[in-house]
Amino acid sequence: MTGEERSIRKSEAPVTVGGLAADLRALGVREGRVLLVHTSVSALGWVCGSVQAVALALRDAVGAAGTLVVPTHTNGNSDPAEWANPPVPEAWWPVIRAEMPAYDPAVTPSQLGALTNVIRTWPGALRSEHPQYSFAALGPLAAEITAGHELTSGFGERSPLARVHDLDGDVLLLGVGHDSNTSMHLAEYRVARPGRAVSGAAVARPGGREWVTWEDVVPEEGDFGTIGEAFDAAAAKYSLDRHLNMKGSFRKPELAQVNTVEVVDPSTIKLILKTPFSPLLAQLTDRAGMMVSPKAAEATGDKFGLKPVCAGPYKFVERVQQDRIVVEKFADYWNKDQVFVDKITYLPIVDATVRLANLRSGGLDMMERVLATDIKTVRDDSRLKLSKAVSIGWFGLLVNVDNGPKANNPLGKDARVRQAFDLAIDREALNQVVFNGEFVPGNQWVNPQNFYYQSKFPVPKRDLAKAKALLKEAGVSARVPIDFMVSNTPETRAVAEVVQSMVAEAGFDLRIRVTEVATALKQAEDGEFQLYMNTWSGRIDPDGNSVIYQMCGAPQNMGKYCSKEVDSLHQEARAVTDPAARKAIYEKLAAKFLADGWILYLYHPQYLIAHTNRLEGFKPMPDGLLRVTGVKLK
């Protein structure tokens, strides 16, 4: 079957100039605009008049004041040493370099399809001078777009692509996908990509034909299809469905009341809830609302995290385990005019002292998690600035109450013993000793400045006498040995040692077990702990700070605590939208959980971020996530 026969079979009626022009207008093609066109005519069906008809329809859609632009590349006019599909014998290379006809804008045919050749030869059309990556333009702005196309800027700032961008041009993909979208190559020049190579081609010079070489960015379109994938209602539905259904999803409890997600139109989705769910909007402004590329997620499966494709100001470049994560500015981000830093490299430097030394020497521009004891050093350095924000999260001690054999001890099995342990801790002294008083002592899942903090249950004062009385009431007469798992960071080790000293006076013997962070999380999930020091980054709604740890079977409920009363109160709070009514429910919840729960909340961290004074516009946020929109580096 011929190609034309296939086109006839899949077409209900002939595609005509008038019909196609009307379709283009309905699609959004506007008169007077610059339009960069990529097309596969065969994908349109059977066209009455073939490529000439498509060209006429395009001209009709943009009108006399509009300018059509098409890529007219001639990749065959290149160094044969680079040819791979198919390669040619090396013995031929000198002959090809000597005999390849010189590029002539008026004569050399485009290798990108019949339509591009129709446009480039249309009366009045102009074509750029690049021997490999030329573009042709037809319309009032043709000369401005095609002039000055330099060899070393195939798709860069001195190419027709940059002119189309500067003129706020549109890109039309007609029967092709983003993998054919040449406009994305401009982004490879506007971020500091390292890939450069020497190219060669035959060109016409005043003295005759000449083989020339030049260095330029290596164009790579392998990920264009993924990058250009539409972020529409279908993609949003996919992301939310993935959060709800993916095995091991930490977002599932955050969206627990979402029953189904429906696509209303290309830009609208509708969430059908099981019951009223007051935290919904707050959840969608955070991780549960972060969108991923369906195509990339399907292609990589459980390896998606190694090369994520999402919708944000930066695109992923690489991750070298234990060394760096690199991202580059995404040229098509909706708010790209407020993104001023082209490239960001994240370096995992565990030692805070080493981080600060690198910052002071100029090896870093910014560092997270300045030690409270280093605040004075940062403030005394005129080259640095310190930014602070009190966390919406919390830091606490997790008790194994029902997760395997290690729960079988007085601390895990008796709430009175946990209360005694809690009363043996002086939170304010802990804050002063370890954090120079910079953090906020706490005893709930929200900090004392939060609207939902329950003042009826204030931060407890240290009371050794009461602690010992509770132990006696619980029938504990001997000292209580406890396996205390702690992540391997200077501050957590310091907190552990202070807590160890404090509770020893009440009769608890903490055996500190310093463990690498990822290993500690895995052991906690497996129940290989009695007491575990843990931090939660926080969410803006109190539901996000509590449910994931407190409800039966929740993903972060590593101690296997389970109370039907607690679950019921959480569900009740989720169904109420009035803040005062929700707060009243949380008061009942606090009364129950603070009395017999598995978490002893200690404090709320202060996010301490130091950066060079060359960096402007940075604002720390209480969720601890670094926002770089609006940030400039002088």
N, C-alpha and C positions, 0 to 999 in steps of 0.2 A: 504493500500500500504506500502510495506516495505521500509526501507531506501535505500536498494540497488536498488529497482525498481525506486525510485525517482531519484537516481543518473544516472541510465541508460537513463531515459526519458529526463533529462536535458543535456545529453552529445551527441554531434554530432559524436564523435569518442572516442575510449578508450584512456585514459591517460596512457602513457607508461613511462618507466624509461628514455629512450633516449629523448623523447619529453619533459618531465618535466625538465630534466637536461638542455636542450637547452633553455627552457623558463626561468629557474632560472638565467642562464648566461645573457640572454637578459634583465632580470630585474635588473641586477647589481651584482649578487652574483659572487665573484671572488675567484680564486684558491689561496690557502695559507692563507686565512683569518680566523679569529675567527667569527663564525656565531651563534648567539643566535636565536633559532627557536621557533616560536609559530605557531601552525597550527591546522586546522580542515580538516581532510582528506576528510570528506563527502562533503565539500564545493568545492572540486576540480573536482567533477564529478565522473564518473566510472573509477576507477584506476585499471589497469591490474596488479594484484599482491598486491593490497591494501596497507597497511602501510609499508610492506617490500619494495615495489617498491618506495614509497616516500622516505624512508630512503636511498635506493641505489642511487636515483637521487640526494639527498642532498650531499651524500658523493662524488658522481661523480663531482658535481658542485664546491665543495671546494677543491677537490683533496687530494692526500696523505699528502700534507703539511698543509692542513687546519684542523681546529678543530670545530666540531659541539658541541653545548651546548643546552640542553633542560631543562626546569623546570620539576622536578619530585616530586612535592609537595605531602605531605600526611597530609592534613588538618584534617583527621579523627583521627589522633593521637594527640588529644588535650584535654583540660579540658572540660568535658561534661557540666560544668556550663556555658560555652560560646556557646553551641550549640543552634541554634534558628531555623534551617530549615532542619529537624524538631527538636524541643526540646525533651529531654527525661525526665522522671520523676526524681525528685530530689533524691528519694530513691535509684535510680540506680547509682548515681554518685560515691559513694565509691567503688562499685563493678567494675565499668568501670576503675577507677584509679588503682585498684588492679590487674585487669586481662587483660588490654589492652596489646597486644603483643608489645614487645620492637622493636623500629625501627632498622632495619638491612639493610644497603645500598644494600646488594646483593639480599635480598629476598623481602623486603617490596615493594609492587607494587605502582607505581605512580598513583595518582588519576586524572591526567591531560591528559588522552587519550592514545590510543593504540600506537601511534607513540613514545611517550616518553618512554613507556615500551620496545619497540623494541630497541631504542637507548641505554637505560641504561643497557640492557642485551647483547648488541653486544660485541663480543670478543674484549677485550682491553679497553672497556669503564670504566670510574671511576665515582663514585658518592660521593657527599659531605656528611658530617656527621650530618647535621641538621635534627632533627626528624620531622619537619613540612615543611620547605622551602628548601629542598635539590635541587641540580642541578646535572645533569649527563653530562659528556663531553667525546667525542670520537675524538681522534687525538693526535698529538705530544705535545700539551699544556694541555692535560687533567689533569695531576697531578698538574700543577701550578694553574689551575683554580679552582679545587675542594678542594685543601688542606686548612686546617685551618678554616673551616666554623664554627664560634662560635655561641653558643646558643643566646647570646645577640645581635647578628648582623645578623638577618634573611636575610635582604636585604641590609645590610650596608657595611661599609668599610672592614669588615673581612668576606665577602661573595663572592661567585662566580660572582655575579653581578659587584662588584667593580673590580674584576680581568678582566672581559670582557671589562669593561670601560677602565681600565689602558692599556689593550692590543689593544685599538682602535678597538674593535670588532664591527660587524654590527648586526643589529636586523632585522629578517625576520618575517613578518606577512603574513602567507599563509592561506587565507580563514578566517581570523579573523581580528578584528579591534584593535585599541589601548586600548580598554577596557580590552584586554587580554595581554597587553604588560607589562610583569613583570619588564622590565628594568627601568620603570619610578619610581619604588619603591625606587631606590637608591637616587633619589632626596629628598625623605622624610627624609633621614638621613643627607643629605648635606645642608639642611636648618634646622634652629632650630625649628622643629615642636614640639609642646607641648604634643601631644598625645602619652602616654606610658601606658602600662598595663602589668600585670603579666600573663604569659602563662604557660601551663603545658603539659608534654608528657612523654611517657614511652620510656626509652632509655636502651641500653645494657651497663653494666659496667663490669669491670674485675671480680667483685664478683657476678654478675648476673643482673637480670632485676631491674630497679629502676625508680620510678616516680619522675621527677624533675620539678622544677619551676624556672622561670627566668623573668626578666623584659626587655621589648624591645619596640621599636616604634610600634604603631598600624598601620598596612598597610591599606590604604584606596584607592581604585581604582575607586571610584564613578565618578570622573571627568577626568579619563584618556582618555576616548573617545573624550571629548572636547579638552583637552590639545593636544592630538596627531593628531587632525584633520589637514589634509594637508593644508599648505599655498601654494596654487598653483594659476594658472591663474583663475580658476573658483571661488576661494575664493576672489581674488582681484576684479574680475568682480562683485561679490555679494556686496562687500563693497562699490564700487563706485556707483552701481545701488541703493544701500540703501541710500547713501548720496543724490542722485538725486531725489529719489521718496518718501522718508519717510516724513510723515506729520510733519511739523514744523522743518524740517532740516535746520540748519544754514549753512550747507555746500552747499546747492543747488545753491545759487548765485555765490559761488566761482567756481563752475563747470558748470555754466549756458550754456556755449558754447559746452559742450559735448553732442552729440546727442545720440550715442550708444556706448556700450563697447562690443567688440567681443573677444572671446577666440581663439587664433591662435594655440597654442599648450600648454602643461601643464605648461610651464614657461613663456609664452608670451601672452600679451593682446594687442589689437589694439583699440585706441580711435578714433571714427569718430566724427569730430567736425562740428558744424553748420556753423561756420565761423572761420577764423584764430583767435587764442586766445593766445596772447603773455604771459599772466600770468600763463599759464597751469603748467609748470614745477615748478614754485614757489609755486603754490597752492598744488601740489602733495607732496612737501617736508614738508608740514605743516599738519594741521588737516584734510584737505580734502583727504590726502593720507594715513591716518592712517587706517590700516586694522583691521577688526574684524572677529571673528569666525562666519561663517554662522550658524553652528549648535547651538551655544550658543545664537546668536541673534534671531534665529527662536524660540528657546525654551522659551526664557524669554520675547520676545516682547518688550513692552514699559518699562519693568523692567530691561532691559539689563544693564543699568547703575548701578544697585545695585550689580551685580556680573559680571563685564565685562571680556571677554576673547579676547585678542588681540594678537599682535605679537611683543613682546618687551623683554627687559632684565629681567623683573620681572613679576610674576604672582600675580593676586589678591588673597588675603586671606580673608579679612573681612572689612566691613565698619560699624562702630557703630556711628549713627547719633550724631553730635555735640560732638563727643568724639575722634574718631581716624579712620584712614584708614591704613591698614597693607598690605604690599606686600612682597613677598619672591623672591629670585633669581630663575630664570627659568633655569633649568639645561640644556635645549636643545636650548637655545638662540644661534644664529649663531656666536655671538662675545662674548661668555660666558667667554673666557679667560681674557677679559678686565673688567669683573664685579667682584669686590672684596668684596662688602658689601652684606652679606647674607640676611639681612632683614631690611626693612625700615618701620618706623611707623611715619605717618603724624599726627600731633596734631593741631587742630584748636584753637589756642590761640589768641583771638581777640585783647587783650590789648598788645601793643608793649612793654610796660614797664615790664609786666609779662613775655613776651617772652624772653626779654633780661635777666631778673633776673634768669630765668630757664637755659638759656645758660651759664651764669656766674657761676651758682652753679653746673653745670654738668648734669642737668636734660635733656638738649638738646645738640645735636652735631652741629646743624645748625638752623638758623632762617632766614626767609625771611623778607623783608620790615623793616629794621632797620629805626627808625626815624632819620631824618637828625640831629636833636638836640642831638641824642645819639652817633653820630659818634665819638666824642672825647672820650666818655666812652669806646667804643670798642677799639679804637686805644691805649688807655692808659693801657689796660689789656693785659699783656704779654701772657696770655693763649688763646687769641682770634686773629682771623684774619678778615679783612674786604675785601670783593670783590665787585667791582662796574662795572656796564655796563649801558650805556645810552640806554633807551628803544627805540625800533622801533615803539612803539605805541604813543598814545597821551592822553591828559587829557583835557576835555573841558566842556562847558556848553551847554546843549541841550534845545532848545526852542520849545515849543508846538506851531506849526503854523497851524495845521489843524486836530488835533485829538480830536474831541469832543468839548463840551462847554468851557472847560478851555483854548482853543486857542483864545477865543474872548476877546482879550485885546490888547493894543497898541504894546506890545513887540511881540506878536504872529502874528499880522496882518500887521505890517509895517516894512519893511527892514531898513528904516532910524532910527527907534527906536532901532533896534538891533545894528546898526552901532554906535549909540550914546552910548549905553550900553558898547560896545566893547572899545570905545575910553576913557571911564571913568576908565578903568582898567590899572594899572601900572604893567606889567608882571614881570619886573626885580625886583621891590620892593616886589612883592608877593613872588618871588623866594628867596630873601634875608631874608624876615621876617619868612616865614614858613619853608624853606628848607636850610637855611644857605648858599644859593647860589649854592647848589649842583645840582639842576635840570637845565634843558635847556628851557628857555622861547621860545614859539613858537606861530604860528598863522595859521599853515597848518597841514594837516594830515600826513606829514613826517617832521622830524626834520631838522633844518637848515644845518646840515652836510650832508644830503642826496642828492644824485645826482639829484633827482627829485624835490627838493625844488625850489620854484619859487622866485628868488631874486628880481624880479620886484615888488613883494608884500612882503616887509620886515615886521618884527614884529613891529606893530604900537607903537608909543610912546603915552603916556597918553596925551590927549588934551581935557580938560574940556570945554574950550570955544567952540571948534568945536562940542563937544557932545551936549551942550546946544543949539547950533545953529541948529543942526539936529532935535532935539526935537521940536523946534519952527517951523521949516519947515514942520514937520509932523503934526503940529496943536496940539501938546501936551503942555498944559499950566500948568496943575496940576501935582502934584507928582504922580508917577506911582507905585502902589502897585503890588508886584509880590510874588506869592507862590513859594518858593525856596526849592525843595526837595533835601536832602543831605544824603548820606549814613553815618551810625554811626561809623565812625573811627576818631581817634584824628586828623589826618592830613587833612581829608576832612572837618571836622568841622572848623579847623583853617583856611583853604583856604576860606571856606564860609564866615567866619566872616571878613576876610580881604577884600574880594570882596564886602561884604555888606557895609563896611565902605567906600570903594572907590567910589562905584556907588551912594551912598547916596548924595555925593557932586554934582552929575549931576542931581539928581531929582528922583532917584529910591529908593523905600522902599522895601527891601527884607525881607520877613518873612520866616526865616529859619525853615524848617520842617525836623528834624532828623528822618530818617526811616531806619529800618533794611534792609540790602542789598537785600535779595530776595524779600521782600515786595516792595521795591523801584522799582525794575525791573518790577514786575507785575503791579504796579500802572502806571509806565511809558508806558507800552504796552497798558494799558487801557485808556490812555489819562488823568490820574488823576494827572496832573502836569502842571505848567506854565513854570518853569525853573528847570532843573534837572542836577546835577553835575555827570558826567560819565567819565569812563576811558576805553580805548581800548588797549588791550595788544600788538597789532601790528602784521603785516605780513611783509615779506621781500620785497614783491612787492607792489608798491603804490596802485595797484588795490585792494588789500586785506585790505587796510586801509581806503578806501573811498567808494567803491561800496555798501558795505553792509549797510552803513548809508545814502548814498546820492541818490541812485536811487529810483524811484517811486516803492513803495510796497516792498522794501528790508526788510529783517527780523529785522534789527536794526533801521530802520527808524521810530522810535517811535513818532516823531513829525509830521509824514505824509507829509513831504515836498515832492513836486513833480514838476520837471521841465523837459520838453521834451528836452530842449537844453542840460541840464546836462546829461540826459540819452544818448543822441546822442553822446556827446563828450566821454563818458565812452566807448561806443561801438566802437567808432573810435580808441581810445587808445588801446583797447583790440585787434584790428585787425592789429596793427603795431608792428613789432619786433625790428626795429632800435631804440635804446635808445634816440638818439637826436630827432627823429621824435615824439616819444611818449612824450618826455618832452615838445615839442612845443605844443602838444595837451593839455597837463596838464596845460600849461600857460593859455590857453583859459578857461579851466575848473575852474582854480583858480579865474580868473577874474569874472566869473559868480557866483560861489558858495560863495566866500568870500564876495561878495556884497549883496547877498540876501538869503544865505543859512540859515539853522536852527541850525548850530553848531558854537560856538565861541571857537576856539582852544586856550588854555592857555599856556600849557607847555608840555614837554616830560620828564617823570620821569627818575630818575636814580635808577636802581635796586641796592639796598644796601642789601647785604647778609653777615651776620656774622657767623663765625663757629669756632669751637675749632681748636687749632693748631695741634691737633692729626689727623686732616683730611687733606689729601694730594691729589693733582691732580684735585681739583675742578676749573672749569673755568666758570665764569658767562657768560651768553649769552644775547644778546639784546632783545630776545623775552620773557625773563623772565622765561622760562621753565628750570627746574633744570635737567641737564644731569649728571647722576651718573656713566656712563661708564668711567673707568679709575680712579675713586675716591677710595682712600684707607683710612681706619681708623686704625691708629696705636694703 
